[in-house]
């Protein structure tokens, strides 16, 4: 994941268990899980917003040449 192997993760968890104690680990894990979930939701929402804006921009860009063509025809007919 971050270049951390299984043995390194186990050492980190063991140190956390020693420092924080067995009662605090589940609370911290829940808080961390909620934070990661909220971050993922925010990331997904940002991706969706960017995709929507790109799609809207492409639609506007696709319509502009057609509008210019109509305007050019009106000018040419005058």
Secondary structure, DSSP 8 states (H G I E B T S, - for coil): --S--HHHHHHHHHHHHHHH-HHHHHHHHHHHHHHHHHHHHHHHHHHHHHHHHHHHHHHHHHHHHHHHHHHHHHHHH-
